[in-house]
Amino acid sequence: MKYRMETEVVHGVEQSDPHTGALSMPIYQTSTFVFKNSEQGARRFKGEESGYIYSRLGNPNTDVLGKKIALLEGYEAGMTTGSGMAAVANVVLAAAGAGDHIIVDDTVYGGTHYLIEEEIRNIGIEVTRVDASVLGQVENAMQENTRLIMIETPANPTLKLIDITGVVKIAHQGKALVCVDNTFLTPFYQRPKEFGADIVLHSATKYISGHGDVVAGIIVGDQKFINHAFKISTHYGWTLAPFNAWLLLRGLKTMGLRVHKSQENAQQIASWLEDHKAVEKVYYPFLKSHSQYDLARKQQSGGGGIIAFELKGGYEAGKTLMDHVHLCTLAVSLGDCDTLIQHPASMTHAGMSEEAMREAHITPGLVRLAVGVEHVQDLIEDLDKVLQKL
């Protein structure tokens, strides 16, 4: 029987211990697994028998986590990696090789930007950066050797949206794959599979964990792609630790409660910021003032917990806000129970050139607010006491 998302995060994919009946899945904190005999070992190494060999090659905790996110996102299979960036690199290497071409949106997480610009090009994969919200640019960038289009929607940190259906149509005409980073919205508010995306990845560090204590990545897709990607991950060794997988499985059970509260808070704060004298513009997909509001309503079931806003005072105002908030925590992650605030121009994207920041639509006064689960009025008061002085 298929259940609703809030039920699936708790009950989807069996986690109880078949040996003892423990409700919570045990932590299989082991590097290696014992064979019954040499013949069983041989069968497992040859792939003739399923089972565990060595935790770099598979572990019950990481396997269940991959299966559970695949279930929530609607895909056949899933796998874990040691970080969100490992997931990004894994997808690129599984989709393309030297002599191939990929297309990447011009506004992506800073780590993804540096990986693409400083590493991926160096191994012989050609990269074209475009504004993927303009489908004509995606179409013009397609080549005969294009193997992958990688997008974030909403994009980090500007909250720009990309029409997944439109990108998929262009990609599939050229037999390329589409990967959507769904970290910002989670499957609760966006399911890229429903719009034709081939692959979804998550920085599980964020909403899947929810408590700021795990670094991890997850990739989901069809079985063939995941098998290929998993083989690559075993070679590179960006394996997720069993204990971290267990923490993520625990965090998943409350993800519905957390993301719904985060979104509820974010919607109220975004509406309040729109009317503030110190704020030039607010970027939140479920505000009617958002230039892509109709697209947001089409492919999202909620606005999510991330807000971007532009301060009238520019760069200095951004730094001042960072240095004087009290309840909002100055930190660069998102998806925590805590509300986190950051200023991309002076923090996450400070290493980019001015030209690169302009191309990524990152302005001097842009602030990203990752809204947590605190009382919304306390958060508003914390922001207002500083904004009133700008």
WOLIN-V419526 format. One record per residue. N is the residue number from 0. RES is the residue in one letter. OMEGA is omega in whole degrees, -180 to 180 (none if undefined). D_CENTER is the distance of its C-alpha to the mean C-alpha in whole Angstrom. Layout:
n=[N/N]
res=[RES/RES]
omega=[OMEGA/OMEGA]
d_center=[D_CENTER/D_CENTER]
This chain:
n=[0/1/2/3/4/5/6/7/8/9/10/11/12/13/14/15/16/17/18/19/20/21/22/23/24/25/26/27/28/29/30/31/32/33/34/35/36/37/38/39/40/41/42/43/44/45/46/47/48/49/50/51/52/53/54/55/56/57/58/59/60/61/62/63/64/65/66/67/68/69/70/71/72/73/74/75/76/77/78/79/80/81/82/83/84/85/86/87/88/89/90/91/92/93/94/95/96/97/98/99/100/101/102/103/104/105/106/107/108/109/110/111/112/113/114/115/116/117/118/119/120/121/122/123/124/125/126/127/128/129/130/131/132/133/134/135/136/137/138/139/140/141/142/143/144/145/146/147/148/149/150/151/152/153/154/155/156/157/158/159/160/161/162/163/164/165/166/167/168/169/170/171/172/173/174/175/176/177/178/179/180/181/182/183/184/185/186/187/188/189/190/191/192/193/194/195/196/197/198/199/200/201/202/203/204/205/206/207/208/209/210/211/212/213/214/215/216/217/218/219/220/221/222/223/224/225/226/227/228/229/230/231/232/233/234/235/236/237/238/239/240/241/242/243/244/245/246/247/248/249/250/251/252/253/254/255/256/257/258/259/260/261/262/263/264/265/266/267/268/269/270/271/272/273/274/275/276/277/278/279/280/281/282/283/284/285/286/287/288/289/290/291/292/293/294/295/296/297/298/299/300/301/302/303/304/305/306/307/308/309/310/311/312/313/314/315/316/317/318/319/320/321/322/323/324/325/326/327/328/329/330/331/332/333/334/335/336/337/338/339/340/341/342/343/344/345/346/347/348/349/350/351/352/353/354/355/356/357/358/359/360/361/362/363/364/365/366/367/368/369/370/371/372/373/374/375/376/377/378/379/380/381/382/383/384/385/386/387/388/389]
res=[M/K/Y/R/M/E/T/E/V/V/H/G/V/E/Q/S/D/P/H/T/G/A/L/S/M/P/I/Y/Q/T/S/T/F/V/F/K/N/S/E/Q/G/A/R/R/F/K/G/E/E/S/G/Y/I/Y/S/R/L/G/N/P/N/T/D/V/L/G/K/K/I/A/L/L/E/G/Y/E/A/G/M/T/T/G/S/G/M/A/A/V/A/N/V/V/L/A/A/A/G/A/G/D/H/I/I/V/D/D/T/V/Y/G/G/T/H/Y/L/I/E/E/E/I/R/N/I/G/I/E/V/T/R/V/D/A/S/V/L/G/Q/V/E/N/A/M/Q/E/N/T/R/L/I/M/I/E/T/P/A/N/P/T/L/K/L/I/D/I/T/G/V/V/K/I/A/H/Q/G/K/A/L/V/C/V/D/N/T/F/L/T/P/F/Y/Q/R/P/K/E/F/G/A/D/I/V/L/H/S/A/T/K/Y/I/S/G/H/G/D/V/V/A/G/I/I/V/G/D/Q/K/F/I/N/H/A/F/K/I/S/T/H/Y/G/W/T/L/A/P/F/N/A/W/L/L/L/R/G/L/K/T/M/G/L/R/V/H/K/S/Q/E/N/A/Q/Q/I/A/S/W/L/E/D/H/K/A/V/E/K/V/Y/Y/P/F/L/K/S/H/S/Q/Y/D/L/A/R/K/Q/Q/S/G/G/G/G/I/I/A/F/E/L/K/G/G/Y/E/A/G/K/T/L/M/D/H/V/H/L/C/T/L/A/V/S/L/G/D/C/D/T/L/I/Q/H/P/A/S/M/T/H/A/G/M/S/E/E/A/M/R/E/A/H/I/T/P/G/L/V/R/L/A/V/G/V/E/H/V/Q/D/L/I/E/D/L/D/K/V/L/Q/K/L]
omega=[179/-179/176/-171/-178/178/-178/-180/178/-170/-176/-178/-177/-179/-178/-177/-178/-177/-176/-176/179/-178/178/-180/177/174/179/-175/-178/176/-174/-178/-175/175/177/179/-177/180/177/177/179/-179/-179/178/178/-178/-179/-180/176/-180/-174/-178/-171/-169/172/-177/180/-178/-178/-179/-179/180/180/179/178/180/-177/178/176/178/-178/-179/177/-179/-178/-169/179/179/-178/174/-176/177/176/179/175/178/179/-180/-179/180/-179/-177/178/-177/-173/177/180/-178/177/-176/174/177/-180/179/-176/178/-180/175/-176/179/177/178/-178/177/-178/-174/-172/-176/-174/178/-176/179/172/175/180/-177/171/177/180/169/-174/174/175/-172/178/178/177/-178/-179/-178/-177/177/179/-178/177/-176/-173/168/-177/-178/167/174/-2/-178/-180/7/-170/-178/173/179/178/180/-176/-180/-179/179/179/-180/180/-177/-175/174/178/179/175/177/175/176/178/171/-174/-176/-174/-171/-175/178/177/-174/176/177/-176/178/-179/179/172/-179/-178/-174/171/175/178/158/-177/174/-170/-172/-179/174/175/-174/174/-176/-179/170/-176/175/179/176/175/-179/177/-173/-178/-179/-178/176/-180/-179/-179/178/178/-178/178/178/-179/175/178/-174/175/179/180/-180/178/177/179/177/179/177/177/180/-179/-175/179/-175/180/179/-175/-176/179/179/178/-179/179/177/-177/-180/-179/-179/179/179/178/-180/-179/-176/-176/-176/-178/-173/179/-176/178/178/177/-169/-177/166/-180/179/180/-175/-180/-178/-178/178/178/-180/-179/-172/177/174/177/-177/-179/-174/-178/177/169/177/-176/178/179/-177/175/-172/-177/178/178/179/180/179/-180/-172/-173/172/-178/-178/176/-174/180/-177/-168/-179/178/177/179/169/178/173/-177/-178/178/-178/-173/-175/-179/-176/-171/-176/-176/-180/179/175/178/179/180/178/177/180/179/177/178/-176/-176/-176/-177/178/174/-180/177/-169/-180/-172/178/175/-172/-178/176/179/179/-180/179/178/-173/-177/177/-178/180/-176/-178/none]
d_center=[28/25/24/22/18/19/22/20/17/21/23/21/22/24/24/27/30/32/35/35/33/31/29/26/25/27/25/26/26/28/28/30/32/35/37/40/42/42/42/38/37/38/37/33/33/34/32/35/33/30/30/28/30/28/24/23/24/22/23/23/20/18/19/19/15/14/17/16/12/14/16/14/12/16/16/19/17/14/14/13/13/14/11/7/10/12/9/9/13/14/13/15/18/18/18/20/23/26/27/25/23/19/18/15/15/16/14/11/9/13/12/11/14/16/15/16/19/21/20/19/22/25/24/26/23/24/21/21/19/20/19/17/18/22/22/25/24/21/25/27/24/25/27/29/26/23/21/17/16/12/11/8/9/10/10/10/12/15/13/15/14/15/17/15/19/20/18/19/22/23/21/23/26/26/24/21/18/15/11/8/5/5/2/6/8/8/11/13/13/12/12/12/15/17/17/18/14/15/12/8/6/3/4/7/9/7/9/9/12/13/15/14/16/14/12/10/8/9/10/12/15/18/20/22/19/17/21/21/17/18/22/20/18/22/23/21/21/17/18/16/19/21/21/17/16/19/18/14/17/18/16/15/18/18/14/16/19/16/14/17/19/16/16/20/20/18/20/23/22/21/25/27/25/26/30/30/32/30/27/28/25/22/19/17/17/19/22/25/25/22/23/20/21/22/19/17/20/20/16/15/17/16/15/12/13/12/16/17/20/23/26/29/30/28/27/29/29/25/26/29/26/24/27/29/26/27/25/22/21/20/17/14/11/10/10/13/17/18/18/16/18/17/19/17/21/22/19/16/18/21/22/21/24/26/25/22/21/23/21/18/20/19/22/24/24/21/19/16/16/13/16/17/19/22/25/24/28/28/24/26/29/28/26/30/32/30/30/33/35/33]
